[in-house]
């Protein structure tokens, strides 16, 4: 049996050990936020993609995290504008 730590989850022989994961993170199964269950496919210039990925790596973040952050901020900003 082996245990690999991966993004605050523990994998035991390829299966997530949820008890250890929730104990480590302090979160219960019910406390999990809304699940990301959809994808967005975009086409961008290859050079810009490489620059973006390199910058994300340099800043110790992921491309997906930064795109989600942009989308959430964009929604907040435009909802506030519409409500005003």
C-alpha positions as CSV (number, residue, x, y, z in Angstrom):
1,X,0.0,0.0,0.0
2,X,1.3,3.5,-0.8
3,X,0.0,7.0,0.1
4,X,0.6,9.9,-2.2
5,X,-0.3,13.4,-1.2
6,X,-1.9,15.2,-4.1
7,X,-3.7,18.6,-3.7
8,X,-4.7,18.0,0.0
9,X,-6.1,14.5,-0.9
10,X,-4.6,11.2,0.1
11,X,-4.6,8.4,-2.5
12,X,-4.2,4.9,-1.1
13,X,-3.5,2.4,-3.8
14,X,-5.2,4.7,-6.3
15,X,-8.3,5.2,-4.3
16,X,-9.0,8.4,-2.3
17,X,-9.0,7.9,1.4
18,X,-11.7,10.4,2.3
19,X,-11.3,10.0,6.1
20,X,-7.6,11.0,6.0
21,X,-8.3,13.8,3.5
22,X,-11.1,15.4,5.6
23,X,-9.1,14.9,8.8
24,X,-6.1,16.6,7.2
25,X,-8.0,19.5,5.6
26,X,-10.5,19.9,8.5
27,X,-13.4,19.7,6.1
28,X,-16.2,17.3,6.3
29,X,-17.9,15.7,3.3
30,X,-20.9,18.1,3.6
31,X,-18.7,21.2,3.8
32,X,-17.4,20.9,0.2
33,X,-18.2,23.9,-2.0
34,X,-20.0,23.7,-5.3
35,X,-18.5,21.1,-7.5
36,X,-16.8,22.2,-10.7
37,X,-18.7,20.0,-13.2
38,X,-18.5,21.9,-16.5
39,X,-15.8,22.7,-19.0
40,X,-15.1,25.7,-21.2
41,X,-13.2,25.1,-24.4
42,X,-11.5,28.2,-25.8
43,X,-9.1,28.8,-28.7
44,X,-6.2,31.2,-28.2
45,X,-3.0,32.0,-29.9
46,X,-0.3,29.3,-29.1
47,X,2.3,31.9,-28.2
48,X,-0.1,33.6,-25.7
49,X,-1.0,30.2,-24.2
50,X,2.7,29.3,-23.6
51,X,3.3,32.8,-22.0
52,X,0.3,32.4,-19.8
53,X,1.3,28.9,-18.7
54,X,4.9,30.0,-18.0
55,X,3.7,32.9,-15.9
56,X,1.2,30.8,-14.0
57,X,4.1,28.4,-13.2
58,X,6.3,31.2,-12.2
59,X,3.6,32.5,-9.8
60,X,3.0,29.1,-8.4
61,X,-0.6,28.9,-9.6
62,X,-2.5,27.0,-12.3
63,X,-4.1,28.3,-15.5
64,X,-7.4,26.8,-14.5
65,X,-7.4,28.6,-11.1
66,X,-6.5,32.0,-12.7
67,X,-9.2,31.6,-15.4
68,X,-11.8,30.7,-12.7
69,X,-10.7,33.7,-10.7
70,X,-11.2,35.9,-13.8
71,X,-14.6,34.5,-14.5
72,X,-15.8,35.0,-10.9
73,X,-14.5,38.5,-10.8
74,X,-16.1,39.3,-14.2
75,X,-19.5,38.0,-13.1
76,X,-19.3,40.0,-9.8
77,X,-18.3,43.2,-11.6
78,X,-21.1,43.0,-14.1
79,X,-23.8,41.9,-11.7
80,X,-23.0,44.9,-9.5
81,X,-23.2,47.2,-12.7
82,X,-26.6,45.7,-13.6
83,X,-28.0,46.1,-10.1
84,X,-26.9,49.7,-9.8
